[in-house]
Amino acid sequence: MGLIFVSATVVAKDGMEQELEKALKAVIPAVREEEGCLRYDLHRSEYGSVFLFYEIWESPTHLAAHGGTPHMQAMRDATADLVVGVADVNTWEEVDVVK
């Protein structure tokens, strides 16, 4: 299997948007240094309360290792009271129809 693409969406509780953004941004440098991380970008919706991580990983093995890193656990702990529900995480495989 080749590259793995990930979209992960989290929604801030009312009034927690800035605090959540700060906590999410804090993890970015450490993740970008992980082996197999090709892209790890944070986006905010026009509404300001929905955040999207767009990620590209070299392999499923690299993605699995990412989820278990101490900095990801620290981010989950730091954001637990700032978000509505759990993150909506989807993994994607590239579909190339032009060959």
N, CA, C and O atoms as a GROMACS GRO file, in nm:
protein
  396
    1MET      N    1   0.084  -0.117   0.000
    1MET     CA    2   0.000   0.000   0.000
    1MET      C    3   0.089   0.124   0.000
    1MET      O    4   0.194   0.126   0.064
    2GLY      N    5   0.046   0.225  -0.072
    2GLY     CA    6   0.125   0.346  -0.083
    2GLY      C    7   0.092   0.450   0.022
    2GLY      O    8   0.070   0.418   0.138
    3LEU      N    9   0.089   0.573  -0.022
    3LEU     CA   10   0.064   0.684   0.069
    3LEU      C   11  -0.073   0.674   0.134
    3LEU      O   12  -0.168   0.620   0.076
    4ILE      N   13  -0.081   0.727   0.256
    4ILE     CA   14  -0.207   0.733   0.330
    4ILE      C   15  -0.242   0.880   0.352
    4ILE      O   16  -0.159   0.957   0.402
    5PHE      N   17  -0.362   0.917   0.315
    5PHE     CA   18  -0.411   1.053   0.334
    5PHE      C   19  -0.511   1.052   0.449
    5PHE      O   20  -0.591   0.959   0.460
    6VAL      N   21  -0.506   1.152   0.533
    6VAL     CA   22  -0.593   1.157   0.650
    6VAL      C   23  -0.661   1.292   0.658
    6VAL      O   24  -0.598   1.396   0.635
    7SER      N   25  -0.789   1.290   0.691
    7SER     CA   26  -0.860   1.412   0.728
    7SER      C   27  -0.915   1.389   0.868
    7SER      O   28  -0.982   1.289   0.894
    8ALA      N   29  -0.886   1.482   0.958
    8ALA     CA   30  -0.933   1.472   1.096
    8ALA      C   31  -0.997   1.605   1.134
    8ALA      O   32  -0.932   1.710   1.130
    9THR      N   33  -1.124   1.600   1.170
    9THR     CA   34  -1.200   1.720   1.200
    9THR      C   35  -1.239   1.721   1.348
    9THR      O   36  -1.286   1.621   1.402
   10VAL      N   37  -1.220   1.836   1.412
   10VAL     CA   38  -1.263   1.855   1.550
   10VAL      C   39  -1.344   1.984   1.557
   10VAL      O   40  -1.319   2.079   1.484
   11VAL      N   41  -1.441   1.985   1.649
   11VAL     CA   42  -1.528   2.101   1.666
   11VAL      C   43  -1.508   2.156   1.806
   11VAL      O   44  -1.514   2.083   1.905
   12ALA      N   45  -1.484   2.286   1.814
   12ALA     CA   46  -1.463   2.353   1.942
   12ALA      C   47  -1.597   2.377   2.012
   12ALA      O   48  -1.698   2.405   1.948
   13LYS      N   49  -1.595   2.365   2.143
   13LYS     CA   50  -1.710   2.407   2.222
   13LYS      C   51  -1.723   2.559   2.210
   13LYS      O   52  -1.624   2.628   2.185
   14ASP      N   53  -1.844   2.608   2.227
   14ASP     CA   54  -1.867   2.752   2.219
   14ASP      C   55  -1.773   2.826   2.315
   14ASP      O   56  -1.764   2.792   2.433
   15GLY      N   57  -1.706   2.925   2.264
   15GLY     CA   58  -1.616   3.006   2.344
   15GLY      C   59  -1.477   2.949   2.361
   15GLY      O   60  -1.391   3.013   2.422
   16MET      N   61  -1.453   2.829   2.309
   16MET     CA   62  -1.322   2.764   2.326
   16MET      C   63  -1.240   2.762   2.196
   16MET      O   64  -1.137   2.694   2.189
   17GLU      N   65  -1.284   2.834   2.096
   17GLU     CA   66  -1.220   2.828   1.965
   17GLU      C   67  -1.073   2.868   1.969
   17GLU      O   68  -0.988   2.799   1.914
   18GLN      N   69  -1.042   2.978   2.034
   18GLN     CA   70  -0.903   3.025   2.036
   18GLN      C   71  -0.814   2.933   2.118
   18GLN      O   72  -0.700   2.906   2.080
   19GLU      N   73  -0.866   2.885   2.229
   19GLU     CA   74  -0.788   2.794   2.313
   19GLU      C   75  -0.762   2.661   2.240
   19GLU      O   76  -0.653   2.606   2.249
   20LEU      N   77  -0.864   2.612   2.169
   20LEU     CA   78  -0.846   2.489   2.093
   20LEU      C   79  -0.745   2.509   1.981
   20LEU      O   80  -0.657   2.424   1.961
   21GLU      N   81  -0.756   2.618   1.909
   21GLU     CA   82  -0.660   2.644   1.801
   21GLU      C   83  -0.517   2.646   1.854
   21GLU      O   84  -0.426   2.590   1.793
   22LYS      N   85  -0.496   2.711   1.967
   22LYS     CA   86  -0.363   2.718   2.026
   22LYS      C   87  -0.311   2.578   2.060
   22LYS      O   88  -0.195   2.546   2.033
   23ALA      N   89  -0.396   2.495   2.118
   23ALA     CA   90  -0.356   2.358   2.155
   23ALA      C   91  -0.327   2.273   2.033
   23ALA      O   92  -0.233   2.193   2.034
   24LEU      N   93  -0.406   2.288   1.928
   24LEU     CA   94  -0.384   2.211   1.805
   24LEU      C   95  -0.256   2.254   1.736
   24LEU      O   96  -0.180   2.170   1.688
   25LYS      N   97  -0.232   2.384   1.730
   25LYS     CA   98  -0.111   2.435   1.665
   25LYS      C   99   0.015   2.390   1.738
   25LYS      O  100   0.119   2.372   1.676
   26ALA      N  101   0.005   2.372   1.868
   26ALA     CA  102   0.123   2.337   1.948
   26ALA      C  103   0.183   2.202   1.910
   26ALA      O  104   0.304   2.183   1.926
   27VAL      N  105   0.104   2.110   1.859
   27VAL     CA  106   0.153   1.976   1.827
   27VAL      C  107   0.216   1.968   1.688
   27VAL      O  108   0.289   1.873   1.658
   28ILE      N  109   0.191   2.065   1.604
   28ILE     CA  110   0.234   2.058   1.464
   28ILE      C  111   0.385   2.038   1.447
   28ILE      O  112   0.424   1.949   1.372
   29PRO      N  113   0.470   2.116   1.512
   29PRO     CA  114   0.614   2.096   1.489
   29PRO      C  115   0.662   1.954   1.521
   29PRO      O  116   0.742   1.897   1.447
   30ALA      N  117   0.613   1.896   1.631
   30ALA     CA  118   0.656   1.760   1.668
   30ALA      C  119   0.608   1.658   1.566
   30ALA      O  120   0.682   1.565   1.532
   31VAL      N  121   0.486   1.673   1.518
   31VAL     CA  122   0.433   1.577   1.420
   31VAL      C  123   0.510   1.587   1.290
   31VAL      O  124   0.542   1.485   1.230
   32ARG      N  125   0.540   1.706   1.247
   32ARG     CA  126   0.612   1.723   1.120
   32ARG      C  127   0.752   1.663   1.125
   32ARG      O  128   0.812   1.638   1.020
   33GLU      N  129   0.804   1.640   1.244
   33GLU     CA  130   0.936   1.577   1.260
   33GLU      C  131   0.927   1.424   1.264
   33GLU      O  132   1.030   1.357   1.260
   34GLU      N  133   0.807   1.370   1.273
   34GLU     CA  134   0.792   1.224   1.281
   34GLU      C  135   0.835   1.157   1.150
   34GLU      O  136   0.816   1.211   1.041
   35GLU      N  137   0.893   1.040   1.166
   35GLU     CA  138   0.930   0.961   1.049
   35GLU      C  139   0.804   0.925   0.971
   35GLU      O  140   0.706   0.878   1.029
   36GLY      N  141   0.807   0.947   0.841
   36GLY     CA  142   0.696   0.911   0.754
   36GLY      C  143   0.592   1.018   0.735
   36GLY      O  144   0.499   1.001   0.657
   37CYS      N  145   0.605   1.131   0.806
   37CYS     CA  146   0.510   1.241   0.790
   37CYS      C  147   0.552   1.325   0.670
   37CYS      O  148   0.660   1.384   0.669
   38LEU      N  149   0.467   1.330   0.570
   38LEU     CA  150   0.496   1.410   0.450
   38LEU      C  151   0.424   1.544   0.453
   38LEU      O  152   0.470   1.642   0.395
   39ARG      N  153   0.310   1.547   0.523
   39ARG     CA  154   0.232   1.671   0.532
   39ARG      C  155   0.145   1.663   0.656
   39ARG      O  156   0.087   1.559   0.687
   40TYR      N  157   0.135   1.775   0.728
   40TYR     CA  158   0.050   1.784   0.846
   40TYR      C  159   0.009   1.929   0.861
   40TYR      O  160   0.083   2.010   0.917
   41ASP      N  161  -0.109   1.961   0.810
   41ASP     CA  162  -0.154   2.099   0.803
   41ASP      C  163  -0.285   2.117   0.879
   41ASP      O  164  -0.372   2.030   0.875
   42LEU      N  165  -0.299   2.228   0.947
   42LEU     CA  166  -0.420   2.261   1.021
   42LEU      C  167  -0.496   2.370   0.947
   42LEU      O  168  -0.438   2.468   0.900
   43HIS      N  169  -0.628   2.352   0.938
   43HIS     CA  170  -0.715   2.449   0.873
   43HIS      C  171  -0.831   2.482   0.967
   43HIS      O  172  -0.873   2.398   1.048
   44ARG      N  173  -0.883   2.604   0.956
   44ARG     CA  174  -0.999   2.646   1.035
   44ARG      C  175  -1.111   2.682   0.938
   44ARG      O  176  -1.087   2.747   0.836
   45SER      N  177  -1.233   2.640   0.970
   45SER     CA  178  -1.347   2.669   0.884
   45SER      C  179  -1.382   2.818   0.889
   45SER      O  180  -1.338   2.891   0.977
   46GLU      N  181  -1.461   2.859   0.795
   46GLU     CA  182  -1.506   2.997   0.791
   46GLU      C  183  -1.590   3.032   0.914
   46GLU      O  184  -1.604   3.150   0.948
   47TYR      N  185  -1.647   2.932   0.978
   47TYR     CA  186  -1.728   2.954   1.098
   47TYR      C  187  -1.641   2.974   1.221
   47TYR      O  188  -1.686   3.030   1.321
   48GLY      N  189  -1.516   2.929   1.215
   48GLY     CA  190  -1.421   2.948   1.322
   48GLY      C  191  -1.421   2.843   1.430
   48GLY      O  192  -1.331   2.841   1.514
   49SER      N  193  -1.520   2.753   1.429
   49SER     CA  194  -1.528   2.654   1.536
   49SER      C  195  -1.490   2.513   1.491
   49SER      O  196  -1.478   2.423   1.574
   50VAL      N  197  -1.471   2.493   1.362
   50VAL     CA  198  -1.437   2.361   1.309
   50VAL      C  199  -1.294   2.366   1.256
   50VAL      O  200  -1.256   2.455   1.180
   51PHE      N  201  -1.214   2.267   1.299
   51PHE     CA  202  -1.074   2.259   1.259
   51PHE      C  203  -1.050   2.128   1.186
   51PHE      O  204  -1.106   2.024   1.221
   52LEU      N  205  -0.967   2.135   1.084
   52LEU     CA  206  -0.936   2.019   1.002
   52LEU      C  207  -0.786   2.001   0.992
   52LEU      O  208  -0.713   2.093   0.954
   53PHE      N  209  -0.739   1.881   1.027
   53PHE     CA  210  -0.602   1.843   0.998
   53PHE      C  211  -0.604   1.767   0.866
   53PHE      O  212  -0.683   1.674   0.848
   54TYR      N  213  -0.517   1.807   0.774
   54TYR     CA  214  -0.496   1.733   0.650
   54TYR      C  215  -0.356   1.675   0.658
   54TYR      O  216  -0.258   1.748   0.677
   55GLU      N  217  -0.347   1.543   0.644
   55GLU     CA  218  -0.221   1.474   0.665
   55GLU      C  219  -0.188   1.380   0.549
   55GLU      O  220  -0.278   1.326   0.484
   56ILE      N  221  -0.060   1.363   0.523
   56ILE     CA  222  -0.014   1.262   0.428
   56ILE      C  223   0.099   1.185   0.496
   56ILE      O  224   0.194   1.244   0.547
   57TRP      N  225   0.087   1.052   0.496
   57TRP     CA  226   0.184   0.963   0.559
   57TRP      C  227   0.239   0.866   0.456
   57TRP      O  228   0.168   0.826   0.363
   58GLU      N  229   0.364   0.827   0.473
   58GLU     CA  230   0.429   0.735   0.380
   58GLU      C  231   0.365   0.597   0.378
   58GLU      O  232   0.366   0.529   0.276
   59SER      N  233   0.309   0.555   0.493
   59SER     CA  234   0.253   0.420   0.501
   59SER      C  235   0.158   0.408   0.619
   59SER      O  236   0.158   0.494   0.707
   60PRO      N  237   0.076   0.303   0.621
   60PRO     CA  238  -0.010   0.278   0.737
   60PRO      C  239   0.071   0.258   0.865
   60PRO      O  240   0.026   0.295   0.973
   61THR      N  241   0.189   0.200   0.854
   61THR     CA  242   0.275   0.180   0.971
   61THR      C  243   0.315   0.313   1.033
   61THR      O  244   0.312   0.328   1.155
   62HIS      N  245   0.351   0.409   0.949
   62HIS     CA  246   0.388   0.542   1.000
   62HIS      C  247   0.268   0.611   1.066
   62HIS      O  248   0.282   0.674   1.171
   63LEU      N  249   0.152   0.598   1.004
   63LEU     CA  250   0.031   0.659   1.062
   63LEU      C  251  -0.001   0.595   1.198
   63LEU      O  252  -0.036   0.666   1.292
   64ALA      N  253   0.010   0.464   1.207
   64ALA     CA  254  -0.018   0.395   1.333
   64ALA      C  255   0.078   0.441   1.443
   64ALA      O  256   0.036   0.461   1.557
   65ALA      N  257   0.204   0.456   1.409
   65ALA     CA  258   0.303   0.502   1.507
   65ALA      C  259   0.270   0.644   1.553
   65ALA      O  260   0.285   0.676   1.671
   66HIS      N  261   0.225   0.727   1.463
   66HIS     CA  262   0.188   0.865   1.494
   66HIS      C  263   0.083   0.871   1.604
   66HIS      O  264   0.094   0.951   1.697
   67GLY      N  265  -0.017   0.788   1.594
   67GLY     CA  266  -0.126   0.790   1.692
   67GLY      C  267  -0.082   0.757   1.833
   67GLY      O  268  -0.148   0.797   1.929
   68GLY      N  269   0.027   0.685   1.847
   68GLY     CA  270   0.074   0.644   1.978
   68GLY      C  271   0.185   0.729   2.037
   68GLY      O  272   0.240   0.694   2.142
   69THR      N  273   0.219   0.838   1.972
   69THR     CA  274   0.330   0.921   2.022
   69THR      C  275   0.287   0.998   2.147
   69THR      O  276   0.169   1.031   2.164
   70PRO      N  277   0.382   1.028   2.234
   70PRO     CA  278   0.350   1.104   2.355
   70PRO      C  279   0.290   1.242   2.325
   70PRO      O  280   0.201   1.287   2.398
   71HIS      N  281   0.337   1.309   2.220
   71HIS     CA  282   0.283   1.442   2.191
   71HIS      C  283   0.138   1.436   2.142
   71HIS      O  284   0.062   1.531   2.165
   72MET      N  285   0.099   1.327   2.077
   72MET     CA  286  -0.042   1.315   2.037
   72MET      C  287  -0.129   1.287   2.159
   72MET      O  288  -0.240   1.339   2.169
   73GLN      N  289  -0.080   1.206   2.251
   73GLN     CA  290  -0.157   1.182   2.374
   73GLN      C  291  -0.170   1.311   2.455
   73GLN      O  292  -0.276   1.340   2.510
   74ALA      N  293  -0.063   1.387   2.460
   74ALA     CA  294  -0.067   1.514   2.532
   74ALA      C  295  -0.168   1.610   2.468
   74ALA      O  296  -0.240   1.681   2.538
   75MET      N  297  -0.174   1.611   2.333
   75MET     CA  298  -0.270   1.696   2.264
   75MET      C  299  -0.413   1.650   2.293
   75MET      O  300  -0.501   1.733   2.316
   76ARG      N  301  -0.436   1.519   2.293
   76ARG     CA  302  -0.570   1.468   2.323
   76ARG      C  303  -0.611   1.508   2.465
   76ARG      O  304  -0.725   1.548   2.488
   77ASP      N  305  -0.519   1.496   2.558
   77ASP     CA  306  -0.547   1.535   2.697
   77ASP      C  307  -0.576   1.685   2.707
   77ASP      O  308  -0.670   1.725   2.776
   78ALA      N  309  -0.496   1.766   2.639
   78ALA     CA  310  -0.510   1.912   2.647
   78ALA      C  311  -0.638   1.962   2.583
   78ALA      O  312  -0.689   2.068   2.621
   79THR      N  313  -0.692   1.889   2.487
   79THR     CA  314  -0.810   1.935   2.414
   79THR      C  315  -0.940   1.867   2.458
   79THR      O  316  -1.047   1.903   2.409
   80ALA      N  317  -0.933   1.772   2.547
   80ALA     CA  318  -1.050   1.692   2.585
   80ALA      C  319  -1.168   1.778   2.628
   80ALA      O  320  -1.283   1.748   2.593
   81ASP      N  321  -1.144   1.884   2.702
   81ASP     CA  322  -1.253   1.969   2.751
   81ASP      C  323  -1.284   2.086   2.659
   81ASP      O  324  -1.368   2.170   2.691
   82LEU      N  325  -1.216   2.092   2.545
   82LEU     CA  326  -1.234   2.204   2.452
   82LEU      C  327  -1.318   2.168   2.331
   82LEU      O  328  -1.360   2.256   2.256
   83VAL      N  329  -1.342   2.038   2.310
   83VAL     CA  330  -1.406   1.992   2.187
   83VAL      C  331  -1.544   1.931   2.214
   83VAL      O  332  -1.574   1.886   2.324
   84VAL      N  333  -1.624   1.933   2.109
   84VAL     CA  334  -1.754   1.868   2.111
   84VAL      C  335  -1.735   1.727   2.057
   84VAL      O  336  -1.695   1.711   1.942
   85GLY      N  337  -1.763   1.626   2.136
   85GLY     CA  338  -1.751   1.488   2.091
   85GLY      C  339  -1.608   1.447   2.063
   85GLY      O  340  -1.514   1.498   2.124
   86VAL      N  341  -1.594   1.354   1.970
   86VAL     CA  342  -1.462   1.303   1.933
   86VAL      C  343  -1.429   1.348   1.791
   86VAL      O  344  -1.517   1.387   1.714
   87ALA      N  345  -1.302   1.341   1.758
   87ALA     CA  346  -1.258   1.379   1.624
   87ALA      C  347  -1.318   1.285   1.521
   87ALA      O  348  -1.332   1.165   1.545
   88ASP      N  349  -1.352   1.340   1.406
   88ASP     CA  350  -1.399   1.261   1.292
   88ASP      C  351  -1.277   1.238   1.203
   88ASP      O  352  -1.233   1.328   1.132
   89VAL      N  353  -1.223   1.116   1.208
   89VAL     CA  354  -1.099   1.085   1.136
   89VAL      C  355  -1.130   0.988   1.022
   89VAL      O  356  -1.195   0.885   1.042
   90ASN      N  357  -1.083   1.024   0.904
   90ASN     CA  358  -1.099   0.938   0.786
   90ASN      C  359  -0.963   0.919   0.720
   90ASN      O  360  -0.883   1.011   0.712
   91THR      N  361  -0.939   0.797   0.673
   91THR     CA  362  -0.818   0.770   0.594
   91THR      C  363  -0.860   0.747   0.451
   91THR      O  364  -0.968   0.697   0.422
   92TRP      N  365  -0.770   0.785   0.362
   92TRP     CA  366  -0.801   0.784   0.219
   92TRP      C  367  -0.686   0.723   0.142
   92TRP      O  368  -0.570   0.735   0.180
   93GLU      N  369  -0.719   0.657   0.034
   93GLU     CA  370  -0.620   0.608  -0.061
   93GLU      C  371  -0.637   0.687  -0.188
   93GLU      O  372  -0.749   0.720  -0.228
   94GLU      N  373  -0.526   0.717  -0.252
   94GLU     CA  374  -0.531   0.791  -0.378
   94GLU      C  375  -0.592   0.704  -0.488
   94GLU      O  376  -0.560   0.586  -0.502
   95VAL      N  377  -0.680   0.766  -0.566
   95VAL     CA  378  -0.740   0.701  -0.682
   95VAL      C  379  -0.691   0.779  -0.803
   95VAL      O  380  -0.732   0.893  -0.826
   96ASP      N  381  -0.605   0.718  -0.879
   96ASP     CA  382  -0.548   0.786  -0.995
   96ASP      C  383  -0.611   0.726  -1.120
   96ASP      O  384  -0.582   0.612  -1.157
   97VAL      N  385  -0.696   0.802  -1.186
   97VAL     CA  386  -0.765   0.751  -1.304
   97VAL      C  387  -0.692   0.785  -1.434
   97VAL      O  388  -0.729   0.736  -1.541
   98VAL      N  389  -0.589   0.866  -1.425
   98VAL     CA  390  -0.514   0.903  -1.544
   98VAL      C  391  -0.383   0.826  -1.542
   98VAL      O  392  -0.297   0.849  -1.457
   99LYS      N  393  -0.368   0.735  -1.634
   99LYS     CA  394  -0.245   0.654  -1.642
   99LYS      C  395  -0.190   0.661  -1.781
   99LYS      O  396  -0.087   0.600  -1.810
   0.00000   0.00000   0.00000
